[in-house]
């Protein structure tokens, strides 16, 4: 398994050590209605933003040859954290690909926590990605909102003019 972040117009970032597990959180959104006869009714109204997260480690220089490390993708742990923080601060859209899984989506980094530990320069981290949902904003002209439709009258073609304030009695055939 490999985890790769493809950055459009830049070289990809690889995680050199695979986490034990990767969590994908998906949930539906509901609109609730309280009725007298049936109680609360929930109607599905789309989905929340999908999130992918895991806890992992970046091994320091003295542990870069461990069997867990994909040596071709090893980088200094501090450099890895700096790169990921930069992506997060800039809101960079990344393509997250986890080989041997279904995970292949455009994301941004929504949270990153890192802590140094041990005597080898290792860094433990927790990272969460949020799936990018396209946002389309239209002008009222583009969405055709606010245009009034012309309603045809159902009268028989004969118009009866009545001055304002006068009374007219409706007859059959009107």
N, C-alpha and C positions, 0 to 999 in steps of 0.2 A: 504494500500500500504506500502511496505517496500523496502528500498534500502540497498543492501548488496554488499560488496566487498569481494570476496573470494580470499584469498591469498594462493597460492599453498604452502603447508607445514606449514601453520600458521593458527591461529584462524581468523574467519571472522570479518570484521569491519562493523558495522551497523550505519546508519545515524539515530539519534534518533528523529529528526523533519523532516517531509516531506516538500519539497519545493512546492510552489504553482503551478509551471509548470516545465516541463523538456523538453528541446529542443534537437532534433536530427537533425543534419545537414548532408545531403548526396548530392553529386553533381557528375555529369558526367564530364569527361575530353574530350576535342575535339582537333583535329588537323585541322587547317585551311589551305585552299589552295585558292589562288587568281587566278581566271581564267579570260581570256579576255571576253569570250562569256557569261558566267553565273555569273560572279562576285565572291564573296567569298562563298566557300563551306566548311561546317564543317562536319567532319567525327568523330563519337564517337570512343574514344580510351581508354576505361577503366573508372575507377572512382577515385575521390579524396578520401582521408582518411575520414571516417565517424567520426563525433564528437558528443558527448553527453555533454550537459552543463546545469547548473542551478545555481540559487542564493538561499542561505539558511541561517539558523542560528543554532548555537549551544548555548543552554540556559545554564546559570550559575547555581550554586548549589541552590540558593534560588528560581529558576523558574523550577526546574527539575520535579515538580509535576503538572505542567500545563497540561491541557487536550491535547494539541498538542504533548506532549512528550511521546514517547514510553519508559516508565520508565525502562523496562528491559534492554534497550540498552543505557541508559544515561551514558555519561562519561564527565569528566571535559573538557570544551571547549578547553583549552590550550593543553591538551593531544591529542584531536582529530586533531588539527592543526599540532602538532608535528608528529603524525603518518602519516598523509596525505603528509606532506612535505618530510618525509623520503621515502615514496613510490615514490614520484615525483623525488627526487634527485637520487635515485638508479635506476630509470627506471623500477621499479617492474611491472611485468605483472600481472594484476588483472582481475578477472572475475566479471564484473558488472552485477548485477541482480536487476531489478526493478519489483517487483511482480505486477500482474494485468496489465502488459504491455508486449510488444514483446521484450523488451530490455533484452538481455542476450548475452553478448559479452566479449571477451578478450580485455582489454584496458590498456593504461598507462595514468597517469595524465600529461596533457600537460601544464596546468596552474592552479594556486591557488592563490587567493587574499583573505586576511583576515583583518578585522578591529574590534577592541574592541569598544563597545558602551554601554551606560547606566550604571547604578550603580549595576547591578546584575552579572557582570562577563560574559555577553553574548558576542558572537563573530558572526558577519555577515561574510559570505564568498561567493565567486564565484568560481566555479570549472568547468574545462573542461577536458574531457577525449577524447583520440584519440584511435580509434579501431586499434588493432594490425593486420598488414598484414604480412603474412609469406614472408620472403625473401629467395629465393633459388639461390645460386650461384654455377654454374657448371664450371668445367675446360673445356678447348676446347676438350679434349679427351672424357669427359662425354657427352658433347652436340654435338659431332661429327662435330664441326665447323672446317673448314680449310682442310677437307679431300677432295682430288680431285677425282672426278669420272672418270673412264676410259671411253672414248668415242670410240665406234667402228666405223671404217671407212666404208663408203658406196661404196667403190670401188669394181669392179667386181672380185677381187681376183688377177688380174695381176698387178704387180707393175712395173712401168717404172722408172728406175733409171735415174736421170738427174744430171749431175755434177753441183755443185754450180756455179752460174753465167751464166749458159746456158739458152736458151729459149726453151720452149716446147709449142707447139700449141695444144689446147684441140680439140679432134675429137669426133664425135658422138659415144656413147657407153662407153666413159671414165667415 
